[in-house]
Amino acid sequence: MTYRRIAGLFVVMIAAISWPALADTFARSHTCTQPVKSDQFNDNQEVAMFNDAVSAYKQCIAAFADEQKQAADVHRDAAGEAIDEWNNFLNDNDLN
C-alpha cells in the first residue's frame, strides 16, 4: 500500500471519528409537570386529585424515558451497522 493511500485512509478515518461529535449536541428535556403536594388536604377529593396528578406525572416521565431509550437504540444500531460495514470493507479488500 502506498504512502498516499495510507495517508488518504487516515484522513477518512479522522473525519469519520469527528463526525459524530457534530450530531445530537442538544438533548431535549421532558415537559412533565411535577404535582405540588399540599401541606394539608381538606378532603378525600383533594387526595384523589393529588394521586391522579402523581400518576399522570409518572406516566409522562416513563413515556419520555421510553422515547429517549428508543432513540438511543436507533443510534446504537446505526453505529453497529457502520462498524460492520467498515469491517466488511476491510475484509473484502484484504486490509486487515
Number of C-alpha atoms within 10 A of each C-alpha: 6 7 8 9 10 11 11 11 12 12 12 11 11 10 11 11 10 10 9 11 9 7 8 8 8 6 7 8 9 12 10 14 13 13 15 9 13 10 6 8 12 9 8 9 10 14 15 12 12 17 14 13 17 17 13 16 17 15 13 17 17 12 14 16 14 12 12 16 12 12 12 12 12 12 12 12 12 12 13 12 12 12 12 12 12 12 14 12 13 12 11 10 9 8 9 8
